[in-house]
Amino acid sequence: MSEFSREEIITHPYTCVVAELDENTEAWIGRVRNQLDPNYDVMPKEISLCGSSGLGSVSPGQYLVDVVSEIKNIIKSVKQELGKHTGFSFKADVHVFPGTQIHVLLPEPSNVFCILHEKLRESKIQFNACEREYGPHCT
C-alpha cells in the first residue's frame, strides 16, 4: 500500500528531487554557511538530483504516487552499483554558479549522484526545462 493517495497530484511548480545527507554532513554544511553568511540558513542541506541543474523541477500535473514509485524503482535498479560506493566528501573550496551569486559545495566523487540523475532523466517522470548542465551540489 502506498503512503500517497492515488488522487494526489503534484501542483507546485518547483518540486525537486534531492538526496538527503547524514547529520554530521548537515552540521558541517551549516557551519560553512554560517561562515559565509551568518544570516542565511533557509535552504535544506541536501544534494540536488533535479530541479536546479540538468533536469528541471518535476512537472506539475503528475500523480505523486507515480513519481515516488518511479524514484523507488530507480533506487532499486541501481542499488547494487551504488552499494559499491562507501561515501563521499565535499571539495575543499566553495564554488559559485556561473553568472550568479549562488555558492555551492561540490561532492566528490560525484558519480553516484550523476548515475541517479541520469536514471531520473531516463525515467517516466516528466521534468520542466532547465538551462544549466547537471552538476551535483549543495547550495
N, C-alpha and C positions, 0 to 999 in steps of 0.2 A: 504494500500500500504506500502510495506517495504521500509526502508531507504537504503537498500543494494540491489545491482544488483544480479539477480539470478545467474549470471556467476562468481561473486566474490568468489574466493576460498582462504582459509587460506593457506598461503605459509610459514609463519615464523615458525621456529621450536620451539619457546619459547612463544607461545601465552598463556597467563594466564587468569584466571577469578578472579576478585577481588571485594571486597565490598568497595565502597568509603566512606570516613569519612567526618564529618562536619568540617567547617572552624576552629572552636575552637580546636577541637581534632588535626587537621593537624598542627595548630600553636604550640600546646603543644609538639607534636612529633618532630617538627623542633627544638624546644628549647632543648629537650632531646638529639637529635642527635648532636646538636652544642656543648653540654657539653661533649659528648663522643669523638667527633672528629670534630673540627671546620671547617675542610676542606671537610667534607662529607655531601652532601645533594642531591645526584643524584637519589636516589630511590624515587618513588612516595610514598605518605603516604596513606596506604590502608591496609585492612585485606585480606590476601591471602585465596582464596577459593579452588584454584587448581593451580598447576604449580610449587610449591616449596616444598610441602609435601603432603602426601596422594596420590591423583591423580596427575599425571604429567601434563605437559602442554597439550593444545589442539592439537591433532594430525593434521599435515598439510594434505591438500587434501580434506577437508570438505568444503561444501558451508557455507560461513559466515552467510547468511540469515537463514539457517537451525539451526546453532549453536545458534544464537541470539534468534530465535523463541523458541527453546528448553529452553533456560535460562528464557525467559519471561514466558513460561508455568510453569516452576518450581516456579518462584516468585508468580504467581497467585495461584498455588496449595497450597502453604504454607502461603499465606498472612494472613489468619485468625489466624493461630498459631503464626506467627511472630508478629502479631499485639498485642499480649498479653505482649510482652516484651517492657519495657519502656526505654531501653537503656543499655549501658554497660560502664564500665570504664576499665582501664588497671591496672594490678597488679603493686604494688609499685616498685618492683625490675626489673632489666633488666636481661633477661636470655640469655644464649649462646647455639646455636645449638650444640649438642654433636659432637665432632671431628672437629669443625670449629672455626673460629674467628668471626662468624656472630652473632651479638647481636640482640635480638628481644624483643618486648613488647608483653605481652600476655593479651588478653582481658578477662574480667570476667563480667558477666557469658559468657562462650564460647559456650553454647548450640545452640544459634541462628546460628552461623557460622557452627557448626557441622551438624545441620539439613540441611543447604544449601549444604554443602559438600557432604553429603550422597545422597541427591536428584540428585546432579550432577553425582555421581557415578552410580546411577540407571538410568540415562538418556540415550538417544540415542547418545549422544556426545561421540566420541572416544578420549581417552587420551593416552599420552605416559606414559611409566612406570616411577615410582618414588620409590626409595628405602626407603624413610623416611615416618614414620607414620604421619597421619594428625594431625596437631595442629594449630589452628588459631593463627595468629601472624602478627605483623607489623615489618618489618626489620628497 
